């Protein structure tokens, strides 16, 4: 029955192409093993044969097309994994001599140095075949280090960290697709061996890195520190210098998207150029009457969008934004409607085909959710809205503009809110209010003058433009600080089930892409996702990948940590995933017990009954030996020989070193155990785990 309905929607079949392509990519990343390289190609080839054989059977043909795209998605992800292959450091290394070319240098907050990415590496104690393509290190004294410099320093390197808990964000996978095989820091100030070493493989990138450094210097000359950092972010894409308190305020006020270079920024940059070029040409009657000034302005805006994208680093989000903006401007050039779901589908398909790993990133998910939702809504309301606008006078049109900003904010906020809740476990409740104030400021005072400052910097006249930009940024930060300080500004939730999240996303896609009354079917997966939400329980015990931090969930739902100092990043993420971000974590008592805490502690360790199971966390080898005969579950920082321990479940330091972080759910007599290795399996980016 569904296939028959599908055949009636031939005009919208193209909209489903990125969905099936994305499904193949999801399947690839969900696997616990690396499939043979021929799987994607062989599956796609077999699907093509079936398409040729069944071309007369429409229902079967459409099914085969979907299967074909799924295998194309798998193949694209496989090719991307091979293309980005880099050796990964398998254990900490250092102190060692490191030499390489500076690929990028992103300043952090004042006095905290820079985050430097190095390529063309020579690392002491590593053979060339074991040396990563790139590494990322924190360098303290680096003010005169520029992209292209060859430097040498004494440093400490570590493998990229895995997830802090099973199912959490996988930085190791993210770093792999950035071709970064190690992270670390420099003990000393780097020695500059050569300035701007010629290296053809990334010469264009170095040119833009040099421009970014010069722009940063000019901005710091004209603007004060807190505003200059945000301005540098918008002009160069380097976010490291933004103060943590400003980042938190932007996040809690729902304005974090203004700091993350995306379609909003590329679109505003292109829109500013389009508006000013068209306005300028309109002042010349002969040109206005005899030349297609709209198309000329669109061409100029396209060039500006390309320049801005490379200026801010041409990361995956910026590339995706350029593709979407470029398609809109090309539609103007070829007299097509610039706002259609087909353009969104085409942009999504292209991004997923050439950068499949972006699908598992929150940036791709949130930006396309916002764009697709907005275009779907405005296509639906366009006839009514156009009629209102034509009949409106000047003042009413101003009111319609602000009404449009409000609707845009609400729709985009609702569309992206789902992803914010799933990935970050929080949602800015006053985001509509803050965006109503900040987005017009960004569109009128910040981005247009940011674009204007680029050419003015060539002749040293950038001061006035940067001053206007600084004024706009100051009001945006003030808005963020005000809304973030309001009571109940952030809604915090525990981590969701991936199944519920997937059902919500599918329901939203079905509602937007399906034509006709069948849209109501979209309610079924949404309702199913809501029903499943309460059944996803939080872990009762968490063990970090280094074994230095343990979390136990008390009867009151609070997460009690074994230490407030050890592995602070891991602890903060555990608290966030437990729906308690920014709260001061409860810590295990040194002696005795505590209200709500199910264990009793002493010099030898902590032990107690948790959800009907006897649990022990020994601090000494003697306590471990004693508790092996008492405990059902024993988690120890020491090696444990299974034959010498009677505990039903044992996790020691070798287990976490091999399998990564652990999560345990206790439900009466049954215990569910999952490690990071259980979730990820053995993949190119997991290294030895």
C-alpha positions as CSV (number, residue, x, y, z in Angstrom):
1,X,0.0,0.0,0.0
2,X,2.8,2.4,0.9
3,X,4.6,1.7,-2.4
4,X,1.4,2.5,-4.3
5,X,1.1,5.8,-2.6
6,X,4.8,6.3,-3.3
7,X,4.3,6.0,-7.0
8,X,1.7,8.8,-7.0
9,X,4.3,11.2,-5.7
10,X,6.8,11.1,-8.6
11,X,7.4,14.8,-8.6
12,X,8.6,14.6,-5.0
13,X,10.7,11.5,-5.3
14,X,13.9,13.6,-5.7
15,X,13.3,15.0,-2.3
16,X,13.7,11.5,-0.8
17,X,17.1,10.9,-2.5
18,X,19.2,12.5,0.3
19,X,17.1,10.6,2.8
20,X,18.0,7.2,1.4
21,X,21.6,8.3,0.8
22,X,21.8,9.3,4.4
23,X,20.3,6.0,5.5
24,X,23.2,4.2,3.9
25,X,25.7,6.5,5.7
26,X,23.9,5.9,9.0
27,X,24.2,2.1,8.4
28,X,27.9,2.4,7.7
29,X,28.7,4.4,10.9
30,X,26.4,2.2,13.0
31,X,28.4,-1.0,12.1
32,X,30.7,-2.4,14.6
33,X,33.2,-3.6,12.0
34,X,34.6,-2.2,8.8
35,X,32.9,-3.7,5.8
36,X,35.0,-4.7,2.8
37,X,35.5,-1.8,0.4
38,X,33.6,-3.5,-2.4
39,X,30.3,-3.7,-0.4
40,X,29.0,-0.3,-1.4
41,X,30.0,-0.6,-5.1
42,X,28.8,-4.2,-5.4
43,X,25.4,-3.4,-3.7
44,X,24.9,-0.3,-5.9
45,X,25.8,-2.3,-9.0
46,X,23.4,-5.1,-8.1
47,X,20.7,-2.6,-7.5
48,X,21.3,-1.1,-11.0
49,X,20.9,-4.5,-12.5
50,X,17.5,-4.9,-10.7
51,X,16.5,-1.4,-11.9
52,X,17.2,-2.4,-15.5
53,X,15.2,-5.7,-15.1
54,X,12.3,-4.2,-13.2
55,X,11.9,-0.8,-15.0
56,X,8.4,-1.7,-16.1
57,X,7.3,-2.4,-12.6
58,X,7.0,1.1,-11.1
59,X,6.6,0.0,-7.4
60,X,9.6,-2.3,-7.6
61,X,11.6,0.2,-9.5
62,X,11.2,2.9,-6.8
63,X,12.1,0.4,-4.2
64,X,15.3,-0.6,-6.1
65,X,16.2,3.1,-6.5
66,X,16.0,3.5,-2.7
67,X,18.2,0.4,-2.2
68,X,20.6,1.8,-4.8
69,X,21.0,5.1,-2.9
70,X,21.5,3.3,0.4
71,X,24.4,1.4,-1.1
72,X,25.7,4.6,-2.7
73,X,25.7,6.1,0.8
74,X,27.6,3.1,2.3
75,X,30.1,3.3,-0.6
76,X,30.6,7.1,-0.2
77,X,31.2,6.7,3.5
78,X,33.7,3.9,2.9
79,X,35.6,6.0,0.3
80,X,35.6,9.0,2.7
81,X,37.1,6.8,5.5
82,X,39.9,5.7,3.1
83,X,40.5,9.2,1.8
84,X,41.0,10.6,5.2
85,X,43.0,7.7,6.6
86,X,45.7,8.7,9.0
87,X,47.8,6.7,11.4
88,X,46.5,7.1,15.0
89,X,48.7,7.3,18.0
90,X,48.0,4.2,20.1
91,X,49.5,5.3,23.4
92,X,50.8,8.5,25.1
93,X,54.2,9.7,23.7
94,X,56.5,12.1,25.3
95,X,58.4,14.1,26.0
96,X,59.5,13.9,22.3
97,X,60.8,16.3,19.7
98,X,58.1,17.3,17.2
99,X,58.8,19.1,13.9
100,X,56.3,20.2,11.3
101,X,54.6,22.9,9.3
102,X,52.0,25.1,10.9
103,X,48.7,24.3,9.0
104,X,46.6,26.6,11.2
105,X,47.0,28.6,14.4
106,X,43.9,29.6,16.3
107,X,44.5,31.9,19.3
108,X,42.7,31.0,22.5
109,X,41.7,33.4,25.3
110,X,44.3,36.0,26.2
111,X,47.3,34.4,28.0
112,X,46.2,30.8,27.0
113,X,48.3,30.5,23.9
114,X,47.0,29.0,20.6
115,X,45.7,25.7,19.3
116,X,48.0,24.8,16.5
117,X,47.5,22.2,13.8
118,X,50.7,20.8,12.2
119,X,51.3,18.8,9.0
120,X,54.3,17.4,7.2
121,X,55.5,15.9,10.5
122,X,58.6,14.4,11.9
123,X,58.1,13.0,15.4
124,X,60.8,11.4,17.5
125,X,60.3,7.7,18.2
126,X,57.7,7.4,15.3
127,X,58.5,5.8,12.0
128,X,57.1,7.6,8.9
129,X,54.4,5.0,8.5
130,X,53.3,5.5,12.1
131,X,53.3,9.3,11.9
132,X,49.9,11.0,11.6
133,X,49.1,13.3,8.8
134,X,48.3,16.1,11.2
135,X,48.4,16.7,15.0
136,X,46.8,19.3,17.1
137,X,48.8,20.8,20.0
138,X,48.4,23.7,22.5
139,X,51.3,26.1,22.3
140,X,51.6,28.7,25.0
141,X,54.0,31.2,23.5
142,X,53.0,31.6,19.9
143,X,52.3,35.2,19.0
144,X,54.8,35.3,16.2
145,X,53.9,31.8,14.8
146,X,52.2,32.0,11.4
147,X,50.7,29.5,9.1
148,X,53.4,28.0,6.9
149,X,56.2,28.3,9.4
150,X,58.2,25.2,10.1
151,X,58.6,24.8,13.8
152,X,60.2,22.4,16.3
153,X,59.4,21.9,20.0
154,X,59.5,19.4,22.9
155,X,56.0,18.1,23.4
156,X,53.7,15.5,24.9
157,X,51.3,13.7,22.5
158,X,48.2,11.6,23.3
159,X,45.8,9.6,21.1
160,X,42.6,11.5,20.4
161,X,40.1,10.8,23.2
162,X,37.3,8.4,22.7
163,X,33.7,8.9,24.0
164,X,33.3,9.8,27.7
165,X,30.5,7.2,27.9
166,X,29.0,4.6,25.5
167,X,27.0,6.5,22.9
168,X,28.5,9.9,23.7
169,X,30.2,12.2,21.2
170,X,33.1,10.5,19.5
171,X,36.0,13.0,19.3
172,X,38.2,10.2,18.0
173,X,36.0,9.8,15.0
174,X,35.8,13.6,14.5
175,X,39.6,13.9,14.6
176,X,40.1,11.0,12.2
177,X,38.0,12.7,9.5
178,X,40.0,15.9,10.2
179,X,43.1,13.7,9.5
180,X,44.4,14.4,13.1
181,X,46.0,11.4,14.6
182,X,47.3,12.9,17.9
183,X,46.7,15.8,20.3
184,X,48.9,17.3,22.9
185,X,50.8,20.3,24.1
186,X,54.3,21.9,23.8
187,X,56.5,22.0,26.9
188,X,58.5,25.0,25.6
189,X,58.2,27.9,23.2
190,X,58.6,26.5,19.6
191,X,61.7,27.1,17.7
192,X,60.9,28.6,14.3
193,X,63.1,26.8,11.7
194,X,61.8,28.5,8.6
195,X,59.2,31.2,7.8
196,X,56.3,30.3,5.5
197,X,57.7,27.0,4.1
198,X,56.5,26.4,0.6
199,X,54.3,23.3,0.6
200,X,52.1,23.0,-2.5
201,X,49.6,20.6,-1.0
202,X,48.1,23.3,1.2
203,X,49.5,26.6,-0.2
204,X,46.1,28.1,-0.8
205,X,45.1,27.3,2.8
206,X,48.3,29.0,4.0
207,X,47.5,32.2,2.0
208,X,44.1,32.5,3.8
209,X,45.8,31.7,7.1
210,X,48.1,34.6,6.6
211,X,45.1,36.9,5.8
212,X,43.4,35.7,8.9
213,X,46.4,36.6,11.0
214,X,46.5,40.1,9.5
215,X,42.8,40.6,9.9
216,X,43.0,39.5,13.6
217,X,45.7,42.1,14.2
218,X,43.7,44.9,12.6
219,X,40.6,44.0,14.6
220,X,42.5,43.9,17.9
221,X,43.8,47.4,17.1
222,X,40.3,48.9,16.6
223,X,38.1,46.9,19.1
224,X,38.3,46.1,22.8
225,X,39.1,42.5,23.9
226,X,35.7,40.8,24.5
227,X,34.2,42.2,21.3
228,X,37.3,41.8,19.2
229,X,37.3,38.0,19.9
230,X,33.7,37.7,18.5
231,X,34.5,40.0,15.5
232,X,37.6,37.8,14.7
233,X,35.3,34.8,14.8
234,X,33.0,36.3,12.3
235,X,35.7,37.6,10.0
236,X,38.1,34.6,10.1
237,X,36.2,31.7,11.6
238,X,38.7,31.4,14.6
239,X,36.7,31.0,17.8
240,X,39.4,30.2,20.2
241,X,39.8,33.7,21.7
242,X,36.1,34.1,22.7
243,X,35.8,34.1,26.5
244,X,34.2,31.1,28.1
245,X,31.6,33.2,29.8
246,X,30.6,34.7,26.5
247,X,30.3,31.3,24.9
248,X,28.1,30.1,27.8
249,X,25.9,33.2,27.6
250,X,25.5,32.7,23.9
251,X,24.7,29.0,24.4
252,X,22.2,29.5,27.2
253,X,20.4,32.4,25.4
254,X,20.0,30.4,22.2
255,X,22.5,32.5,20.3
256,X,25.3,30.0,19.9
257,X,24.5,29.7,16.2
258,X,25.7,33.3,15.7
259,X,29.2,32.1,16.7
260,X,29.2,29.0,14.6
261,X,29.9,29.9,10.9
262,X,26.9,28.5,9.0
263,X,24.4,29.3,6.4
264,X,23.2,32.4,8.4
265,X,26.6,34.1,8.0
266,X,27.3,33.1,4.4
267,X,23.8,34.1,3.5
268,X,24.1,37.4,5.3
269,X,27.4,38.1,3.7
270,X,26.1,37.3,0.2
271,X,22.9,39.1,0.9
272,X,24.7,42.3,1.9
273,X,26.8,42.3,-1.3
274,X,23.6,41.5,-3.4
275,X,21.8,44.4,-1.8
276,X,24.6,47.0,-2.1
277,X,25.6,46.1,-5.6
278,X,22.0,46.2,-6.8
279,X,21.4,49.5,-5.0
280,X,24.6,51.0,-6.5
281,X,23.7,49.9,-10.0
282,X,20.1,51.3,-9.6
283,X,21.6,54.8,-9.2
284,X,22.7,54.7,-12.9
285,X,19.5,54.8,-15.0
286,X,21.1,53.6,-18.2
287,X,22.5,50.5,-16.5
288,X,19.3,49.9,-14.5
289,X,17.2,50.0,-17.7
290,X,19.4,48.1,-20.1
291,X,21.2,45.6,-17.9
292,X,20.0,42.7,-15.7
293,X,21.2,44.3,-12.4
294,X,19.5,41.6,-10.3
295,X,21.6,38.9,-12.0
296,X,24.8,41.1,-11.8
297,X,24.2,41.5,-8.1
298,X,23.6,37.8,-7.8
299,X,26.9,37.0,-9.5
300,X,28.8,39.5,-7.3
301,X,27.1,38.0,-4.2
302,X,28.2,34.5,-5.3
303,X,31.8,35.6,-5.6
304,X,31.5,37.2,-2.2
305,X,30.1,34.0,-0.7
306,X,33.0,32.0,-2.1
307,X,35.5,34.4,-0.7
308,X,33.9,34.5,2.7
309,X,33.7,30.8,2.9
310,X,37.4,30.4,2.3
311,X,38.1,33.3,4.6
312,X,36.4,31.6,7.6
313,X,38.3,28.3,7.0
314,X,36.0,26.5,4.5
315,X,35.0,24.0,7.2
316,X,32.3,21.5,6.5
317,X,29.5,23.7,7.8
318,X,30.8,26.7,5.7
319,X,31.1,24.5,2.6
320,X,27.5,23.3,3.1
321,X,26.3,26.9,3.6
322,X,28.2,28.0,0.4
323,X,26.5,25.2,-1.5
324,X,23.1,26.2,-0.4
325,X,23.7,29.9,-0.9
326,X,25.3,29.2,-4.3
327,X,22.3,27.2,-5.4
328,X,20.0,30.1,-4.4
329,X,22.0,32.6,-6.3
330,X,22.3,30.4,-9.3
331,X,18.5,30.1,-9.3
332,X,18.3,33.9,-9.5
333,X,20.8,33.9,-12.4
334,X,18.7,31.4,-14.3
335,X,15.3,32.9,-13.4
336,X,14.3,30.0,-11.1
337,X,12.6,30.2,-7.7
338,X,15.5,30.5,-5.2
339,X,13.5,29.0,-2.4
340,X,12.4,25.4,-3.0
341,X,12.7,22.0,-1.3
342,X,14.4,20.7,-4.4
343,X,17.3,23.1,-3.8
344,X,17.6,21.9,-0.2
345,X,17.5,18.3,-1.3
346,X,20.2,18.9,-4.0
347,X,22.4,20.7,-1.5
348,X,22.0,17.9,1.1
349,X,22.6,15.2,-1.5
350,X,25.8,16.9,-2.7
351,X,27.1,17.4,0.9
352,X,26.4,13.8,1.9
353,X,27.9,12.4,-1.3
354,X,31.2,14.3,-1.0
355,X,31.4,14.6,2.8
356,X,29.3,11.7,4.2
357,X,30.8,12.0,7.7
358,X,29.0,15.4,8.1
359,X,25.7,13.5,8.6
360,X,26.7,12.3,12.1
361,X,27.7,15.9,13.0
362,X,25.2,18.2,14.8
363,X,26.1,21.1,12.6
364,X,24.7,19.4,9.4
365,X,21.7,18.1,11.2
366,X,20.7,21.4,12.8
367,X,21.4,23.6,9.7
368,X,19.4,21.5,7.3
369,X,16.6,21.0,9.8
370,X,16.3,24.8,10.1
371,X,16.5,25.5,6.3
372,X,14.1,22.7,5.3
373,X,11.6,23.6,8.0
374,X,11.7,27.3,7.0
375,X,11.3,26.7,3.3
376,X,8.5,24.1,3.9
377,X,6.7,26.7,6.1
378,X,7.1,29.6,3.8
379,X,6.1,27.6,0.7
380,X,2.9,26.8,2.5
381,X,2.2,30.3,3.7
382,X,3.5,32.2,0.6
383,X,0.1,32.9,-1.1
384,X,-1.4,34.4,2.1
385,X,1.8,36.2,3.0
386,X,2.3,37.7,-0.5
387,X,-1.3,39.0,-0.5
388,X,-0.8,40.6,2.9
389,X,2.4,42.3,1.8
390,X,0.9,43.7,-1.4
391,X,-2.0,45.3,0.5
392,X,0.2,46.7,3.3
393,X,1.4,50.2,3.7
394,X,4.8,51.3,4.9
395,X,4.2,50.9,8.6
396,X,2.3,47.6,8.2
397,X,5.2,46.2,6.1
398,X,7.6,47.0,8.9
399,X,5.3,45.1,11.2
400,X,5.2,42.2,8.7
401,X,9.0,42.2,8.7
402,X,9.2,41.8,12.5
403,X,6.4,39.2,12.3
404,X,8.5,37.3,9.7
405,X,11.5,37.5,12.0
406,X,9.4,36.1,14.9
407,X,8.0,33.3,12.8
408,X,11.4,32.4,11.4
409,X,12.9,32.4,14.9
410,X,10.1,30.2,16.3
411,X,10.2,27.7,13.4
412,X,14.0,27.5,13.2
413,X,14.2,27.2,17.0
414,X,11.6,24.4,17.2
415,X,13.3,22.5,14.3
416,X,16.8,22.8,15.8
417,X,15.6,22.4,19.4
418,X,15.1,18.7,18.9
419,X,18.7,18.3,18.0
420,X,19.9,20.5,20.8
421,X,18.0,18.4,23.3
422,X,19.4,15.2,21.9
423,X,23.0,16.2,21.4
424,X,23.5,18.8,24.3
425,X,20.7,17.8,26.7
426,X,19.5,21.5,26.9
427,X,17.3,24.0,25.2
428,X,17.3,27.8,25.5
429,X,13.7,28.7,26.5
430,X,14.2,32.4,25.8
431,X,15.8,31.8,22.4
432,X,12.9,33.4,20.5
433,X,13.3,36.6,22.5
434,X,17.1,36.8,22.2
435,X,17.0,36.0,18.5
436,X,14.3,38.6,17.9
437,X,16.9,41.2,19.1
438,X,20.2,39.7,18.0
439,X,19.4,38.4,14.5
440,X,18.4,41.9,13.1
441,X,21.5,43.4,14.7
442,X,23.6,40.7,13.0
443,X,21.9,41.3,9.7
444,X,22.0,45.1,9.7
445,X,25.0,46.2,11.7
446,X,27.4,43.2,12.0
447,X,27.7,41.1,8.9
448,X,27.2,43.9,6.2
449,X,30.0,46.0,7.9
450,X,32.1,42.8,8.3
451,X,32.0,42.3,4.5
452,X,32.7,46.0,3.9
453,X,35.7,45.9,6.2
454,X,37.5,43.3,4.0
455,X,38.2,45.7,1.0
456,X,38.7,48.7,3.3
457,X,41.5,46.8,5.1
458,X,43.5,46.8,1.8
459,X,43.7,50.6,2.0
460,X,43.8,51.0,5.8
461,X,40.3,52.5,6.1
462,X,38.6,49.7,8.0
463,X,38.3,51.7,11.2
464,X,34.7,53.0,10.8
465,X,33.3,49.7,9.5
466,X,34.9,47.8,12.4
467,X,33.5,50.4,14.9
468,X,30.0,49.8,13.6
469,X,30.5,46.1,13.7
470,X,31.8,46.3,17.3
471,X,28.7,48.3,18.4
472,X,26.5,45.5,17.0
473,X,28.5,42.8,18.6
474,X,28.4,44.6,22.0
475,X,24.6,44.7,21.9
476,X,24.4,41.0,20.8
477,X,26.6,40.0,23.8
478,X,24.6,42.2,26.1
479,X,21.4,40.5,24.8
480,X,23.0,37.1,25.4
481,X,24.0,38.0,28.9
482,X,20.6,39.3,29.8
483,X,18.5,36.5,28.5
484,X,20.9,33.8,29.9
485,X,20.6,35.4,33.4
486,X,16.8,35.1,33.4
487,X,15.3,32.4,35.7
488,X,14.7,29.2,33.9
489,X,16.6,30.3,30.8
490,X,17.7,26.7,30.0
491,X,15.7,23.5,30.0
492,X,17.9,20.6,30.9
493,X,17.0,17.0,30.2
494,X,18.8,13.6,30.5
495,X,20.2,12.0,27.4
496,X,17.7,10.4,25.1
497,X,17.4,7.0,23.4
498,X,18.8,7.1,19.9
499,X,15.8,5.1,18.8
500,X,13.4,7.9,19.9
501,X,15.5,10.5,18.2
502,X,15.5,8.6,15.0
503,X,11.7,8.2,15.1
504,X,11.3,12.0,15.7
505,X,13.6,12.8,12.7
506,X,11.8,10.3,10.4
507,X,8.4,11.7,11.4
508,X,9.6,15.3,10.6
509,X,11.0,14.3,7.3
510,X,7.9,12.3,6.3
511,X,5.7,15.3,7.2
512,X,7.7,17.7,5.0
513,X,8.4,15.4,2.1
514,X,5.1,13.5,1.7
515,X,2.4,15.1,-0.4
516,X,-1.3,14.9,0.5
517,X,-3.3,13.6,3.4
518,X,-0.8,10.8,4.1
519,X,1.2,13.4,6.1
520,X,-0.8,12.3,9.1
521,X,1.2,9.1,9.1
522,X,4.1,11.2,10.4
523,X,2.4,11.2,13.8
524,X,3.0,7.5,14.2
525,X,6.8,7.5,14.5
526,X,6.6,10.7,16.7
527,X,4.1,9.1,19.1
528,X,6.2,5.9,19.1
529,X,9.3,8.0,20.0
530,X,7.4,9.7,22.8
531,X,6.2,6.4,24.2
532,X,9.7,5.0,24.2
533,X,11.3,8.0,26.0
534,X,10.5,7.0,29.6
535,X,11.8,3.5,29.0
536,X,15.4,4.8,28.4
537,X,17.0,4.7,31.8
538,X,20.2,6.5,32.9
539,X,23.2,4.3,33.8
540,X,23.5,3.4,37.5
541,X,27.3,3.2,37.3
542,X,29.8,4.9,35.0
543,X,33.5,4.2,34.7
544,X,35.8,6.5,32.8
545,X,38.1,5.4,30.0
546,X,41.2,6.1,32.2
547,X,39.6,4.4,35.2
548,X,40.3,7.5,37.4
549,X,36.6,8.5,37.7
550,X,33.5,6.6,38.7
551,X,29.9,7.8,38.9
552,X,27.1,6.2,40.8
553,X,23.5,7.2,40.5
554,X,21.7,7.4,43.8
555,X,18.1,6.6,44.7
556,X,17.3,10.3,44.2
557,X,18.5,10.3,40.6
558,X,21.6,12.4,41.4
559,X,24.9,11.3,40.0
560,X,27.6,11.0,42.6
561,X,31.2,11.3,41.4
562,X,34.2,9.6,43.0
563,X,36.2,12.9,42.5
564,X,35.5,16.5,41.6
565,X,39.0,17.1,40.4
566,X,40.0,13.9,38.5
567,X,39.0,13.9,34.8
568,X,36.9,17.1,35.1
569,X,35.9,17.1,31.4
570,X,34.5,13.6,31.7
571,X,32.7,14.5,34.9
572,X,31.1,17.6,33.4
573,X,29.9,15.6,30.4
574,X,28.5,12.9,32.7
575,X,26.6,15.6,34.6
576,X,25.2,17.1,31.4
577,X,24.1,13.7,30.1
578,X,22.3,13.2,33.4
579,X,20.4,16.4,32.9
580,X,22.3,18.3,35.5
581,X,24.7,20.5,33.5
582,X,26.3,23.4,35.5
583,X,25.4,21.8,38.8
584,X,28.2,21.2,41.3
585,X,28.5,17.4,41.4
586,X,27.9,15.5,44.6
587,X,31.2,13.7,45.6
588,X,31.6,10.4,47.4
589,X,32.3,11.0,51.1
590,X,35.7,10.2,52.4
591,X,34.3,8.4,55.5
592,X,30.8,6.9,56.1
593,X,27.8,7.6,53.9
594,X,25.7,10.5,52.7
595,X,22.0,11.2,52.2
596,X,20.9,9.6,48.9
597,X,24.3,8.0,48.3
598,X,23.9,4.2,48.4
599,X,27.5,3.3,49.4
600,X,29.6,3.5,52.6
601,X,33.2,4.7,52.2
602,X,36.4,4.5,54.1
603,X,40.2,4.4,53.7
604,X,39.9,1.0,51.9
605,X,37.3,2.1,49.4
606,X,33.5,2.3,49.0
607,X,31.0,-0.5,49.1
608,X,27.2,-1.0,49.4
609,X,24.0,-2.4,48.0
610,X,22.9,-0.7,44.8
611,X,19.5,-1.7,43.2
612,X,19.8,-5.0,45.0
613,X,23.4,-5.8,43.9
614,X,26.4,-5.7,46.2
615,X,28.9,-3.3,44.7
616,X,32.5,-2.6,45.6
617,X,35.0,0.1,44.6
618,X,38.2,-0.9,46.4
619,X,41.0,1.7,46.9
620,X,43.7,-0.9,48.0
621,X,44.8,-4.3,46.9
622,X,43.9,-5.7,50.3
623,X,40.3,-4.3,50.1
624,X,40.0,-5.8,46.5
625,X,41.0,-9.2,47.8
626,X,38.5,-9.1,50.6
627,X,35.6,-7.7,48.5
628,X,36.1,-10.3,45.7
629,X,34.4,-12.8,48.0
630,X,31.6,-10.4,49.0
631,X,30.7,-8.3,45.9
632,X,28.5,-9.1,43.0
633,X,30.1,-6.2,41.0
634,X,33.7,-5.2,41.6
635,X,35.2,-2.1,39.9
636,X,38.9,-1.8,40.7
637,X,41.8,0.5,39.7
638,X,44.1,-2.5,40.0
639,X,44.6,-5.6,37.9
640,X,42.1,-8.4,38.8
641,X,42.6,-12.1,37.9
642,X,39.2,-13.6,37.3
643,X,40.2,-16.9,38.8
644,X,41.1,-15.3,42.1
645,X,38.0,-13.2,42.3
646,X,34.5,-14.5,43.0
647,X,32.6,-11.4,41.9
648,X,30.1,-12.0,39.1
649,X,31.2,-8.9,37.3
650,X,34.7,-7.5,37.4
651,X,36.0,-4.3,35.7
652,X,39.6,-3.5,36.3
653,X,42.1,-1.0,34.7
654,X,43.0,-3.4,31.9
655,X,39.3,-3.6,30.9
656,X,38.9,0.2,30.6
657,X,42.2,0.5,28.8
658,X,41.1,-2.1,26.2
659,X,37.4,-1.3,26.0
660,X,37.1,2.4,26.9
661,X,34.4,3.9,29.3
662,X,31.8,1.6,30.8
663,X,28.1,2.1,31.7
664,X,26.2,-0.4,33.8
665,X,22.4,-0.6,34.4
666,X,21.2,-2.6,37.4
667,X,17.7,-3.9,37.3
668,X,17.1,-6.5,40.0
669,X,18.9,-9.7,39.1
670,X,19.9,-8.6,35.6
671,X,22.8,-6.3,34.9
672,X,23.3,-4.7,31.5
673,X,26.9,-3.7,30.7
674,X,28.0,-1.6,27.7
675,X,31.5,-0.3,26.9
676,X,32.6,2.1,24.3
677,X,34.1,-0.8,22.4
678,X,30.7,-2.6,22.5
679,X,29.1,0.4,20.8
680,X,31.8,1.3,18.3
681,X,33.5,-2.0,17.6
682,X,36.7,-2.0,15.5
683,X,36.7,0.8,13.0
684,X,39.5,2.8,11.3
685,X,39.1,5.7,13.8
686,X,39.0,3.5,16.9
687,X,42.7,2.7,16.9
688,X,43.5,0.0,19.3
689,X,40.2,0.2,21.1
